[in-house]
Amino acid sequence: MSVRTTLAILAGALAMSLSATAQSPDWQDIIRNLRNPSAETRIESLEKLAEAAYTPAAEAVAPLVADPDDRVQAAAIEAELTFFLTERLGSRRMLSVGPSKSRAQEAFDIGPLVRVSTPAPPVLIDRLITAMRDENARLRFDAVHALGFIAEAPLQPAQAAALADELDHYDPLMRASTARVIGRHRVREGVPKLLAGLNDSSALVRRYAIESLGLLREERAVLPLHDIALKGRGDLVFDAFRAIAQYGSVDDLMLFRQRLFDRDALLRRASAEALGRAKDQDSIQSIRKLASTDSSASVKLAAAFALHLLGEPQTHIIAATLVVRDQTDQARDYLFEIGSPALPGVLEALKVATDSRHRADLIQFIGYLGTADMAATLQPLLNDRDPRVARAASNAIARLKR
């Protein structure tokens, strides 16, 4: 048995032990000490709870996310992340703030496929929003990304409004990060400030305002997004094209038909997506050509997505691509957009998948897209010899039963 497997089994046993003995005097004291006047004692309690990865402690830990001591706040945010993660994280490119990488941003970037099924207590979301206003740049950066990972749409109206207010934060990195979270959770309360963000002094803020307005398919953004796409310069042109592609409007058919074989692979990808969403049957032959001959793997995947929307089932191809490191995020977003009709392809890919990460992702998708009667299909995987797969099955079944 590998060291990683042994550690995973021990971690699971520790979590179950804590769950079974949560009312024992020792664990009662750990929970009580979250309110201890000593910051060191509070941190020690947080570390013990995080080590056990005990998600039911999330509500008790929530007040410490806004603790007056920065060290306690940092430990509380790290503990909350641990409670809601199904596994340890790898290394990804970060926006970066400070010398060390942000585990909260990494969790947000990977997205819901590594999130446990347990709903977040509302008080935790409230405290994370409060922490977004902290004077410490690293704490507020971690707080907004932890919120983006832990929260699930739809947010409560008061929370959505409070989150949208942070689009006026004095720190451009916070405005950009908030825009990303608003787009992920489709927070419509943020639309007016996202529209203002198209003219922000920070290019990073403008970029994520564009992205989020596209995800929200906000009608008031159509004209300014077209203006940027047709008259802008640099990376924002592609961002605007991608945003317009989200609408799938028949008014843009000629624009995207013309760009379908552009020299820029990013524009070819956006064009394929747009024509698929617009159900443009007249472009189906051209899209088939991209799917089979394009030099860019990203464009081929976009073409497969478009073909599926045009009536040619491709979800087995998209689901199989989840295992490709540079295309995981793209494939994930397509499958979520397709929704429950993607399930046959996900199940087909699961039958032949051998990679541990790939199998776990596919199982988590079943949890998000399936119905309660599919829990029986996943039941045998609870005893899979791969702990990652078994954890994914447990979470997916719990989500299906929710």
Buried (B, 14 or more C-beta within 10 A) or exposed (E): EEEEEEEBEEBBEBBEBBEEEBEEEEBEEBBEBBEBEEBEBBBBBBBBBBBBBBBBBBEBBBBBBBBEBBEBBBBBBBBBBBBBBBBEBEEEEBBEBEEEBBBBBBBBBBBBBBBBBBEBBBBBBBBBBBBBBBEBEBBBBBBBBBBBBBBEEEBEEEBBBBBBBBBEBEBBBBBBBBBBBBBBBBBBBBBEBBBEBBEBEBEBBBBBBBBBBBBBBBEEBBEBBBEBBEEBEEEBBBBBBBBBBBBBBEEBBEBBBEBBBBEBBBBBBBBBBBBBBBBBEEBBEBBBEBBEEBEBBBBBBBBBBBBBBBEEBBBBBBBBBBBEEEBBBBBBBBBBEBEEEBBEBBBBBBEEBEEBBBBBBBBBBBBBBBEEEBBEBBEEBBEBEBBBBBBBBBBBBBBBEE
